[in-house]
Amino acid sequence: MTSVTQRIAEELRVREAQVAAAVALLDGGYTVPFIARYRKEATGSLDDAQLRTLEERLGYLRELQDRRKAVVESIRAQGKLTPELERAIAAADTKARLEDIYLPYRPKRRTKAQTAREAGLGPLAEALLARPEVSPERQAAAFVAPDKGVADAASALEGAQSILIERFAEDADLIGRLREDFWRTGSLASKVRRGKKTDGAKFSDYFDWRERLERMPSHRVLAVFRGETEEVLSVDFEAEGEEAPPGGLSAFEAAICRRHGIADRGRPGDAWLLEVARTAWRTKIRTGIRADLRARLFERAEDAAVKVFAGNLKDLLLAAPAGGRATIGLDPGYRNGVKAAVIDRTGKVVAVETVHPHEPQRRWAEALAALGRLCRAHRVELVAIGNGTASRETDRLAAELLGANPDLKMAKVTVSEAGASVYSASAVASRELPDLDVSHRGAVSIARRLQDPLAELVKIDPRSIGVGQYQHDVGEGKLSRSLSAVVEDAVNAVGVEVNTASPLLLAQVSGLGEAVAGRIVAHRDANGPFRTRAGLKAVPGLGPKTFELAAGFLRIRDGEDPLDSSGVHPEAYPVVRRILQATGGDIRALIGNGAALGRLAPAALADARFGEPTVRDIIAELEKPGRDPRPAFRTATFQEGVETIGDLKPGMQLEGVVTNVAAFGAFVDVGVHQDGLVHVSAMARRRIASPSEVVKTGEVVRVLVLSVDVLRKRIALSMRLDDPIEPAQGGRRDRPAGGSRPEPRPAAPKPAPRPDAGGALADAFRRAGAPQKRS
């Protein structure tokens, strides 16, 4: 049997020794970020993505091993374990295959077949299968036993049929083959339920529709299943060769017959056995296979949806920070006014205000004056404007604010406010901002996420940020595990300033967690800023192992040791001393000295513990200490005069921000309260497998308006700025480069307070990429 480490190595296409080393480290309590960054020699430089896959597969295969042991013990306890069966169990490489093998031995509720066996009809079933040349009625007559409930030959044959049907349905090899044949040739078909056309109009693309299972993308699977859950659609599974010709057998029924030696040769028992095979397929086997494939299809779609969400979240968390500049956050609104909050360069709230420039009060001049006073008093450099209701009107207000205070040299930026309302009402916000009204907390969050998106967004449940694809249709546990891993990887990739970080940000650092993070903050508050990384060892509960896991990701700027502001782990400081000996310089003179560092030979500085990969990382850190992997800060400039969807015209070229990336394309905010969609076919001249190859959430892009449907609030965009314009609303685009046939263009989403099951963003995902209807 292939070992767990060998199998994972084959899947990752790496050496088994690399996998074995990583498994040993994970089992030893080391985290993925720590292993990826500081144990490259052991793992052969496996990166965090490979390690996350390894970790997931390790869990699955160990669960499979545990289940395998339980199955063996169960069958052994029944006295039915044979060497052949034990070998088959050992060779099962998936949970599905293992359960197929176990099915005949699984304790089950009383069945007709079990009753028939107790009535002594097992030998009859075997005889009927083995001797079709003898009349079934003649063979059954010998098994009539009224005292056992077998009143006549017909009853005996009925019992034998139940035994054979169960036998066929529990044939692991047969079921596995039929399941794969159904998957390979099968389709999912959906139809609208009677009387649901109007209420279920958002699912209209799937009212009469069919698609091959193998080719069905995640978003369409989840859309159809949601339509079924909402009782709008009826869903069925069909396969080629499933229907039998008149008087004949279907391909699947014929496969059952071949497996068990059943054939129509004109013998007395042939017709009876053929009918048993038909009944087995139609009443039991097909039902089970359809249920299995439904689960398989959903699991595949769920995995893809989780991957999309995780990728978008990572891009959002690692978006460019504006940095430590005084910022005023504006949370737009009409009736309740625009909430303003000013934060200083460290993110501390220094002032809040509510102004009413818009309908119904329209106190524009008063609002402009109030905001001007705030900005001048606190030397504001950045104006962060939430992108929700009244955003463009507030953007105009901010433009006048900048024009009225040119000496402040402020810049205005539209910021996604997804999740800000969730944060405002959370226990976290209550602890952080106990003296502020809930409405002003949202403005604080908007300002802070411009300064440092990562530090602010870790305070919000990732599922509330709204960058997912049918996130409310996937398993909560699977989604949470994936998103937690993304947050952990992002935080540790950037590093955390230990003297300013919030407890929630610190809690994401490798090895810490909420309890230790809270103690670090308490120690910091009681004793002042940490001067060295070694000073962390004085924090109660932060032992040697925790320090080992966390220290390299914690930064202490302006501390006693310049290395404490870098990503060099304290355990590797001796390597730096060797570098200093080699260069004959002082550490402060060496840091940032690319010329001197470039002359070093990593191989000459390596030793038994710290190999060349670690030495190269150390030299890179010394060249750019504490380097931030995030891109440089850049803002999108929305076009003046384009504020509503009605202002858009085909042919316009606009700048916008990618707000969400799905399997079928990317949504882009061009400043009209309605995200447009760049379909995957309009993203590049070359054929791409996924939109994530081209764009990331938060990225600033330039797009071409292809078509605008004001009534249905659909905006079709292209990143190929010389694309032809659609001749009419809803028309099909020319074929993209490469000649592939694009799917019908989906809708852009309407603004929604959250990406809920009934939200318009989800509605857009439902419509996205729906194939042509077919009868």
C-alpha positions in Angstrom: 0.0 0.0 0.0 1.3 3.4 -0.9 2.2 5.4 2.2 0.5 8.8 3.0 3.7 10.7 2.5 4.5 8.9 -0.8 1.0 9.6 -2.1 1.1 13.3 -1.2 4.6 13.6 -2.7 3.2 12.2 -6.0 0.3 14.6 -6.0 2.5 17.6 -5.3 5.2 16.3 -7.6 7.9 16.7 -5.0 10.2 14.3 -3.2 8.8 12.1 -0.4 11.6 13.4 1.9 10.2 16.9 1.6 6.7 15.8 2.5 7.9 13.6 5.4 9.8 16.6 6.8 6.8 18.9 6.5 4.5 16.3 8.1 7.0 15.9 11.0 7.0 19.7 11.5 3.2 20.0 11.4 2.9 17.1 13.8 5.4 18.9 16.0 3.1 22.0 16.3 4.8 24.2 13.8 2.6 26.5 11.7 2.5 26.7 7.9 3.8 30.3 7.8 6.7 29.3 10.1 7.6 26.2 8.1 7.4 28.0 4.7 9.6 30.9 5.9 12.1 29.4 8.4 12.4 25.7 7.6 13.2 25.7 3.9 16.2 23.4 4.4 14.0 20.7 5.9 11.2 20.9 3.4 13.2 21.7 0.3 11.6 25.2 0.1 8.0 24.1 -0.1 6.0 27.3 -0.2 2.9 28.2 1.8 0.5 27.1 -1.0 2.1 23.7 -1.3 2.1 23.3 2.5 -1.6 24.2 2.8 -2.4 21.6 0.2 -0.2 19.1 2.0 -1.9 19.9 5.3 -5.4 19.4 3.8 -4.5 16.2 2.0 -2.7 14.9 5.2 -5.9 15.4 7.1 -8.0 13.6 4.5 -5.7 10.6 4.1 -5.4 10.2 7.9 -9.1 10.2 8.2 -9.2 7.6 5.4 -6.7 5.5 7.4 -8.8 5.8 10.5 -11.9 4.8 8.7 -10.1 1.9 7.0 -9.1 0.5 10.4 -12.7 0.9 11.7 -14.0 -1.0 8.6 -11.5 -3.8 9.0 -12.4 -4.2 12.7 -16.1 -4.2 11.9 -15.9 -6.9 9.3 -13.5 -8.9 11.4 -16.0 -8.8 14.3 -18.6 -10.3 11.9 -16.2 -13.1 11.1 -16.3 -12.2 7.4 -12.8 -10.8 6.8 -10.9 -12.6 4.2 -7.3 -11.9 2.9 -8.7 -10.8 -0.4 -11.2 -8.4 1.2 -8.5 -7.0 3.5 -6.3 -6.4 0.5 -9.1 -4.6 -1.3 -9.7 -2.4 1.8 -6.0 -1.6 2.0 -6.0 -0.6 -1.7 -9.0 1.8 -1.4 -7.7 5.2 -2.2 -10.8 7.3 -1.6 -13.5 7.4 1.1 -16.1 6.6 -1.6 -14.3 3.5 -2.7 -13.8 2.3 0.9 -17.5 2.8 1.6 -18.4 0.8 -1.6 -16.4 -2.1 -0.3 -17.9 -1.9 3.2 -21.5 -1.6 2.0 -22.4 -5.3 2.1 -21.0 -5.6 5.6 -22.3 -2.3 7.0 -25.0 -2.8 9.8 -28.2 -1.8 8.3 -31.9 -1.7 9.0 -33.8 -4.8 8.2 -34.2 -5.3 4.4 -36.4 -7.5 2.2 -33.2 -9.3 1.2 -32.4 -10.1 4.9 -35.9 -11.4 5.5 -35.6 -13.6 2.4 -32.3 -15.0 3.6 -33.8 -15.8 7.0 -36.5 -17.6 5.2 -33.9 -19.8 3.5 -34.1 -18.3 0.0 -30.4 -17.6 -0.3 -29.6 -20.9 -2.0 -32.5 -20.3 -4.4 -31.1 -16.9 -5.5 -27.7 -18.5 -6.1 -29.3 -21.4 -8.1 -31.4 -19.1 -10.2 -28.3 -17.0 -11.2 -26.1 -20.1 -11.8 -28.7 -22.3 -13.6 -30.8 -20.2 -16.0 -31.4 -23.4 -18.1 -33.9 -24.5 -15.4 -37.3 -22.9 -15.1 -37.4 -20.3 -12.2 -40.8 -21.6 -11.1 -39.6 -25.2 -11.0 -36.6 -24.2 -8.9 -38.7 -22.0 -6.6 -41.2 -24.7 -5.9 -38.7 -26.5 -3.7 -38.4 -23.5 -1.4 -42.1 -23.0 -0.6 -42.4 -23.0 3.2 -45.6 -21.4 4.6 -44.2 -21.7 8.1 -41.3 -19.3 7.0 -43.6 -16.9 5.2 -43.0 -18.3 1.7 -46.5 -19.1 0.7 -45.9 -20.2 -2.9 -43.4 -20.2 -5.7 -44.1 -16.6 -6.6 -43.3 -15.5 -3.0 -40.0 -17.5 -3.2 -39.1 -15.8 -6.5 -39.9 -12.4 -5.1 -37.6 -13.1 -2.1 -34.8 -14.3 -4.4 -35.1 -11.2 -6.5 -34.6 -9.0 -3.4 -31.5 -11.0 -2.5 -30.0 -10.6 -6.0 -30.9 -6.9 -6.3 -29.1 -6.2 -3.0 -26.1 -8.3 -4.2 -25.8 -6.3 -7.4 -26.2 -3.0 -5.6 -23.4 -3.9 -3.2 -20.9 -5.0 -5.8 -18.2 -2.4 -5.2 -16.4 -2.9 -8.5 -19.6 -2.8 -10.5 -21.0 0.3 -8.7 -17.7 2.1 -9.0 -17.6 1.5 -12.8 -21.2 2.5 -13.3 -20.7 5.6 -11.2 -17.8 6.7 -13.3 -19.6 5.9 -16.6 -22.6 8.0 -15.4 -20.3 10.9 -14.4 -18.4 10.8 -17.8 -21.5 10.8 -19.9 -24.0 12.3 -17.6 -25.8 15.7 -17.6 -27.7 17.8 -15.1 -31.0 19.0 -16.3 -33.3 21.6 -14.7 -36.8 22.8 -15.4 -39.0 25.5 -13.9 -41.6 24.2 -11.5 -45.3 24.9 -12.4 -46.4 28.4 -11.3 -42.8 29.5 -10.4 -41.8 31.5 -13.6 -42.7 34.9 -12.2 -41.5 34.5 -8.6 -38.3 32.6 -9.8 -37.4 35.0 -12.6 -33.9 35.4 -11.3 -33.3 31.7 -12.3 -34.8 32.1 -15.8 -31.6 31.0 -17.5 -32.1 27.6 -16.0 -35.8 27.1 -16.7 -35.1 24.6 -19.5 -31.5 23.8 -19.4 -29.0 20.9 -19.6 -25.2 20.6 -19.1 -22.6 17.9 -18.9 -21.5 17.1 -15.4 -17.8 17.1 -16.1 -17.9 20.5 -17.7 -20.2 22.3 -15.3 -18.5 25.2 -13.6 -18.9 25.9 -9.9 -21.1 29.0 -10.1 -23.7 27.3 -12.3 -23.8 24.2 -10.1 -24.5 26.4 -7.0 -27.0 28.5 -8.9 -29.0 25.5 -10.0 -28.9 23.9 -6.6 -30.0 27.2 -5.0 -32.9 27.4 -7.5 -33.9 23.9 -6.4 -33.6 24.7 -2.7 -35.9 27.8 -3.3 -38.4 25.4 -5.0 -38.1 27.2 -8.3 -36.3 24.5 -10.3 -36.7 20.8 -10.6 -33.3 19.1 -11.0 -32.6 15.7 -12.5 -29.5 13.7 -13.5 -29.4 11.9 -16.9 -26.8 9.9 -18.7 -26.1 8.7 -22.3 -27.3 5.1 -22.7 -29.5 5.3 -19.6 -32.8 4.7 -21.4 -33.3 1.2 -22.8 -34.5 0.7 -26.4 -37.9 -1.0 -26.8 -37.6 -4.6 -25.6 -33.9 -4.2 -24.8 -31.5 -3.1 -22.1 -29.9 0.2 -21.4 -26.1 0.4 -21.4 -26.1 0.4 -17.6 -28.4 -2.6 -17.3 -26.3 -4.4 -19.9 -23.2 -3.7 -17.7 -24.9 -5.3 -14.7 -25.8 -8.4 -16.8 -22.2 -8.8 -18.1 -20.8 -8.5 -14.6 -23.0 -11.3 -13.3 -23.2 -13.6 -16.4 -26.8 -12.8 -17.4 -27.6 -13.1 -21.1 -30.7 -13.7 -23.2 -30.0 -17.1 -24.8 -33.5 -18.3 -24.9 -33.1 -20.3 -21.7 -36.1 -20.6 -19.3 -34.5 -18.4 -16.6 -33.0 -15.7 -18.8 -36.1 -13.5 -19.0 -36.5 -13.6 -15.2 -32.8 -12.7 -14.6 -32.9 -9.9 -17.2 -35.9 -8.4 -15.3 -34.0 -8.6 -12.0 -31.1 -6.7 -13.6 -33.5 -4.0 -14.9 -35.2 -3.7 -11.6 -31.9 -3.5 -9.7 -30.8 -0.6 -11.9 -34.1 1.3 -12.0 -35.1 1.0 -8.3 -31.9 0.9 -6.4 -28.5 1.3 -8.2 -29.5 4.4 -10.3 -30.9 6.2 -7.3 -27.8 5.6 -5.3 -25.5 6.7 -8.1 -27.5 9.9 -8.7 -27.3 10.7 -5.0 -23.5 10.1 -5.1 -23.0 12.3 -8.1 -25.1 15.1 -6.7 -22.8 15.0 -3.7 -19.7 14.8 -5.9 -20.9 17.7 -8.1 -21.7 19.9 -5.1 -18.4 19.1 -3.4 -16.4 20.0 -6.5 -18.4 23.2 -6.9 -18.0 24.0 -3.2 -14.2 23.5 -3.4 -14.0 25.8 -6.4 -16.2 28.5 -4.7 -14.1 28.3 -1.5 -10.9 28.7 -3.7 -12.4 31.8 -5.4 -13.3 33.3 -2.1 -9.9 32.6 -0.6 -8.1 34.1 -3.6 -10.2 37.2 -3.5 -9.8 37.6 0.3 -6.0 37.2 0.0 -5.8 39.9 -2.7 -8.0 42.2 -0.6 -5.9 41.6 2.6 -2.7 42.2 0.7 -4.0 45.3 -1.1 -1.7 48.3 -1.1 -1.8 50.3 2.2 -1.8 54.1 2.1 0.4 54.1 5.2 0.6 56.2 8.3 -1.1 59.4 7.1 -3.8 61.4 8.9 -7.1 60.3 7.3 -10.7 61.3 7.4 -13.2 58.6 6.8 -16.6 59.5 5.3 -19.5 57.0 5.6 -22.0 58.4 3.1 -25.7 58.6 3.7 -28.8 60.7 2.8 -31.4 61.1 5.5 -29.0 60.2 8.4 -26.2 62.3 7.0 -22.5 61.6 6.2 -20.6 60.3 9.2 -17.0 61.6 9.4 -14.1 60.3 11.6 -10.6 61.6 11.6 -7.7 59.2 12.6 -4.1 60.1 13.1 -1.1 58.4 11.5 -1.3 55.6 14.0 -5.0 54.9 13.5 -6.2 56.6 16.7 -9.5 58.4 16.5 -9.1 62.1 17.1 -12.4 63.6 16.0 -15.9 62.6 14.7 -18.7 64.6 13.1 -22.0 64.2 11.3 -22.9 66.5 8.4 -26.0 66.6 6.2 -25.0 67.8 2.7 -27.5 65.6 0.8 -31.3 65.2 0.6 -33.4 65.9 2.4 -31.5 68.6 4.5 -29.1 69.8 1.7 -26.8 71.7 4.1 -23.9 71.6 1.6 -22.0 74.7 2.6 -22.3 73.9 6.3 -21.0 70.4 5.7 -18.1 71.7 3.6 -17.1 74.1 6.3 -17.3 71.5 9.1 -15.2 69.0 7.2 -12.7 71.7 6.3 -12.2 72.6 9.9 -11.6 69.0 10.8 -9.1 68.5 8.0 -7.2 71.7 8.8 -7.2 71.1 12.6 -5.7 67.6 12.2 -3.6 68.1 9.0 -5.5 65.5 7.1 -3.8 64.0 4.1 -6.3 61.4 2.8 -10.1 61.4 2.4 -11.5 57.9 2.4 -15.1 57.7 1.0 -17.2 54.6 1.5 -18.6 53.2 -1.7 -22.2 52.7 -0.6 -25.3 54.8 -0.8 -24.6 58.5 -1.7 -21.0 57.7 -2.4 -20.7 59.7 -5.6 -22.5 62.7 -4.1 -20.1 62.5 -1.2 -17.2 62.2 -3.6 -18.3 65.5 -5.2 -18.4 67.0 -1.7 -14.8 65.7 -1.1 -13.7 67.2 -4.4 -14.9 70.6 -3.3 -13.3 70.0 0.1 -9.9 69.4 -1.6 -10.4 72.5 -3.9 -11.2 74.7 -0.9 -8.1 73.6 1.0 -5.3 73.3 -1.7 -2.5 73.9 0.8 -3.3 70.7 2.7 -2.5 68.7 -0.5 -5.1 66.1 0.3 -6.1 63.2 -1.9 -9.5 61.5 -2.0 -10.0 57.7 -2.4 -13.1 55.6 -2.7 -12.9 52.7 -0.3 -15.0 49.5 -0.2 -17.1 49.6 2.9 -18.1 45.9 2.7 -18.3 44.6 6.2 -18.0 48.0 7.8 -21.5 47.8 9.2 -20.8 44.3 10.6 -17.7 45.6 12.3 -19.6 48.7 13.7 -22.1 46.5 15.6 -19.5 43.9 16.7 -18.1 43.2 20.2 -14.7 44.0 18.8 -15.8 47.6 17.8 -17.4 48.0 21.2 -14.2 47.2 22.9 -12.0 49.3 20.6 -14.4 52.3 20.3 -16.6 52.2 23.4 -17.3 56.0 23.4 -18.4 56.2 19.7 -21.8 55.8 18.2 -22.2 52.7 16.0 -22.6 55.0 12.9 -19.3 56.7 13.5 -17.5 53.4 14.0 -18.2 52.6 10.4 -16.4 55.8 9.3 -13.5 54.9 11.5 -13.3 51.5 9.8 -13.4 53.1 6.3 -10.5 55.4 7.2 -8.4 52.7 8.8 -8.9 50.2 6.0 -7.4 52.9 3.7 -4.3 53.3 6.0 -3.8 49.5 6.3 -6.4 47.1 4.8 -4.9 44.1 6.4 -4.8 45.4 10.0 -8.5 46.5 9.7 -10.0 43.7 7.8 -8.8 41.0 10.2 -11.3 42.4 12.7 -14.2 41.4 10.4 -15.5 37.8 9.9 -14.1 37.1 6.4 -17.5 35.9 5.3 -19.0 39.3 5.9 -16.5 41.1 3.6 -18.4 39.9 0.5 -15.8 38.8 -2.0 -17.1 35.3 -2.4 -19.0 33.3 -4.9 -22.2 31.7 -3.5 -20.5 31.8 -0.1 -23.7 31.1 1.8 -24.3 27.9 -0.2 -21.0 26.2 0.8 -20.2 24.4 4.0 -19.4 26.8 6.9 -16.6 24.6 8.3 -14.8 24.2 5.0 -15.1 27.9 4.2 -14.0 29.0 7.7 -10.9 26.8 7.6 -9.9 28.1 4.2 -10.4 31.7 5.1 -8.6 31.4 8.4 -5.6 30.0 6.6 -5.7 32.9 4.1 -5.8 35.5 6.9 -3.0 33.7 8.8 -0.8 33.5 5.7 -1.4 37.2 4.7 -0.7 38.6 8.2 2.5 36.6 8.5 3.6 37.5 5.0 3.5 41.2 5.9 4.6 41.0 9.5 3.2 42.8 12.5 4.4 45.8 14.4 4.2 44.5 17.9 4.0 47.9 19.6 1.0 49.2 17.6 -0.9 46.1 16.5 -4.4 45.4 17.8 -5.0 42.1 19.7 -6.9 40.7 16.7 -4.0 41.4 14.4 -1.5 39.9 16.8 -3.8 36.8 17.3 -3.1 35.9 13.6 0.6 35.8 14.1 2.1 32.3 13.9 1.9 30.6 17.2 0.1 33.3 19.2 -3.7 33.1 19.3 -6.2 35.3 21.1 -5.1 34.6 24.7 -1.3 35.3 24.2 -2.1 38.3 21.9 -4.2 39.8 24.7 -1.4 39.3 27.2 1.1 41.0 24.8 -1.1 44.0 24.6 -1.7 44.0 28.4 2.1 43.9 29.0 2.6 46.6 26.4 0.0 48.9 28.1 1.5 48.2 31.6 5.2 48.4 30.8 5.5 50.5 27.7 6.6 49.5 24.2 8.8 46.5 23.7 12.4 47.5 23.0 13.6 44.1 21.8 12.1 40.8 20.5 13.7 39.1 23.5 11.5 41.3 25.7 8.5 39.3 24.6 9.7 36.4 26.7 8.6 38.3 29.7 4.9 38.1 28.6 3.1 35.5 30.8 2.3 32.4 28.7 4.7 33.2 25.9 7.0 30.2 26.3 10.0 29.2 24.2 8.0 27.3 21.5 5.6 30.2 21.1 8.5 32.6 20.8 10.1 30.4 18.2 7.0 30.4 16.1 6.1 34.1 16.4 9.3 36.1 16.8 10.3 36.2 13.1 6.9 37.7 12.2 6.9 40.4 14.9 8.5 43.8 14.1 10.0 46.3 16.6 10.8 49.4 14.8 13.3 51.9 16.4 14.2 49.3 19.0 17.6 48.5 20.4 18.5 45.9 17.7 18.0 46.9 14.1 17.4 43.2 13.2 14.3 43.2 15.3 12.6 45.3 12.6 13.3 42.8 9.9 12.1 39.3 9.0 15.3 37.7 10.1 14.4 35.2 12.9 16.3 35.7 16.2 17.6 32.1 15.9 19.5 33.2 12.7 21.2 36.3 14.2 24.5 34.3 14.4 24.4 34.1 10.6 24.2 37.9 10.5 27.2 38.1 12.8 29.1 35.9 10.3 28.0 38.3 7.6 29.3 41.2 9.6 32.7 39.4 10.0 32.8 38.8 6.3 32.1 42.4 5.4 33.9 44.0 8.4 31.1 46.4 8.8 28.6 47.6 11.4 25.0 46.3 11.3 23.5 49.7 10.9 25.9 50.4 8.0 25.2 47.1 6.4 21.4 47.2 6.4 20.3 48.6 3.1 23.8 48.4 1.6 23.0 46.5 -1.6 26.4 46.7 -3.0 28.1 45.1 0.0 25.4 42.5 0.4 25.5 41.6 -3.3 29.2 40.6 -3.0 28.4 37.9 -0.4 28.4 34.2 -1.3 25.5 32.5 0.4 27.2 29.0 0.2 30.2 30.3 2.1 28.0 31.6 5.0 25.8 28.5 5.3 26.3 25.8 7.9 24.7 22.6 9.1 21.7 24.4 10.5 21.2 27.3 8.2 21.6 26.4 4.6 21.7 28.5 1.4 18.0 29.2 1.2 17.9 30.7 4.7 21.1 32.7 4.0 19.7 34.1 0.8 16.5 35.2 2.7 18.6 36.8 5.4 20.7 38.8 2.8 17.4 39.9 1.1 16.1 41.1 4.4 19.2 43.0 5.2 19.0 44.7 1.8 15.3 45.7 2.4 14.6 45.2 6.1 11.0 44.6 7.0 10.0 44.7 3.3 6.3 44.8 2.7 5.2 42.3 0.0 2.2 44.5 -0.8 2.1 46.7 -3.9 2.6 50.4 -3.9 -0.5 52.4 -3.1 -2.5 53.6 -6.1 -6.0 55.0 -6.4 -8.6 54.9 -9.2 -9.9 58.2 -10.6 -13.6 58.0 -11.5 -14.5 60.1 -14.5 -16.3 63.4 -13.8 -19.9 63.5 -14.9 -20.2 59.7 -14.8 -22.1 59.1 -11.6 -25.1 56.9 -12.4 -25.6 53.9 -14.7 -27.6 56.3 -17.0 -24.4 58.3 -17.6 -22.6 55.3 -19.1 -22.4 55.0 -22.9 -21.0 52.2 -24.9 -17.5 53.1 -26.1 -16.5 55.0 -22.9 -13.1 54.1 -21.4 -13.1 54.4 -17.6 -10.8 53.7 -14.7 -12.2 51.4 -12.0 -11.4 49.1 -9.1 -11.9 45.4 -9.2 -14.3 44.6 -6.4 -14.8 40.8 -6.8 -13.3 38.1 -9.0 -15.5 35.0 -9.8 -14.9 32.0 -12.0 -16.6 33.7 -14.9 -15.2 37.2 -14.7 -14.5 40.2 -12.6 -16.8 42.9 -11.2 -15.4 46.4 -11.5 -16.6 49.6 -9.7 -16.5 52.5 -12.2 -18.2 54.9 -9.8 -21.9 54.5 -10.7 -23.2 52.5 -7.7 -23.5 49.5 -9.9 -20.5 47.2 -10.6 -19.9 46.2 -14.2 -18.7 42.8 -15.3 -15.7 42.0 -17.4 -16.5 38.5 -18.6 -13.5 36.1 -18.7 -13.7 36.2 -22.5 -13.0 39.9 -22.5 -10.0 40.0 -20.2 -7.1 39.2 -22.4 -6.2 38.4 -26.0 -5.0 35.0 -25.0 -7.2 32.3 -23.7 -7.2 32.2 -19.9 -8.3 29.4 -17.6 -9.3 31.8 -14.7 -9.8 35.5 -14.3 -7.4 35.4 -11.4 -4.6 35.0 -13.9 -5.2 38.6 -15.1 -6.7 40.6 -12.2 -6.9 40.7 -8.4 -9.5 42.1 -6.0 -8.6 45.8 -5.2 -6.6 46.3 -8.4 -7.1 49.5 -10.4 -7.9 48.7 -14.1 -9.0 50.6 -17.2 -12.1 49.2 -18.9 -14.2 49.8 -22.0 -18.0 50.0 -21.7 -19.4 47.5 -24.2 -23.1 47.7 -23.4 -25.4 49.2 -20.8 -28.9 47.8 -19.8 -30.3 50.5 -17.5 -33.6 48.6 -16.9 -31.9 45.4 -15.7 -28.9 47.3 -14.3 -26.4 45.3 -16.3 -23.1 46.8 -17.4 -20.8 44.8 -19.8 -17.2 45.8 -19.7 -14.0 44.8 -21.4 -10.3 45.1 -20.5 -9.5 44.9 -24.2 -9.9 48.6 -25.0 -10.2 48.1 -28.8 -13.0 45.6 -28.6 -16.0 46.2 -30.9 -19.0 47.6 -29.2 -22.2 45.5 -29.0 -24.8 46.7 -31.5 -27.7 46.4 -29.1 -28.5 45.8 -25.5 -28.0 42.2 -24.5 -26.4 41.4 -27.9 -23.6 38.8 -28.2 -20.0 39.9 -28.5 -17.7 38.9 -31.3 -15.8 35.8 -30.5 -12.7 36.4 -28.4 -9.2 35.8 -29.6 -8.5 32.1 -30.1 -12.0 31.5 -31.5 -13.6 30.1 -28.4 -17.3 30.7 -28.0 -18.0 33.1 -25.1 -20.9 32.3 -22.8 -23.8 34.8 -22.6 -22.7 37.8 -20.7 -23.9 37.8 -17.1 -25.2 40.7 -15.2 -23.3 43.1 -12.9 -24.6 43.1 -9.3 -26.8 45.6 -7.7 -25.6 47.1 -4.5 -26.6 45.0 -1.5 -26.0 45.4 2.2 -24.4 41.9 2.3 -23.9 39.1 -0.2 -26.8 37.1 1.2 -28.6 34.2 -0.4 -31.2 36.6 -1.7 -28.8 39.5 -2.6 -28.4 41.0 -6.0 -24.7 40.0 -6.1 -25.8 36.5 -5.7 -28.4 37.1 -8.4 -25.7 38.2 -10.8 -23.7 35.0 -10.0 -26.8 33.0 -10.7 -27.1 34.5 -14.1 -23.4 34.5 -14.8 -22.4 32.5 -17.8 -25.6 30.6 -18.1 -25.5 28.5 -21.3 -28.0 28.6 -24.1 -31.3 26.9 -23.3 -31.9 23.6 -25.0 -34.9 21.4 -25.0 
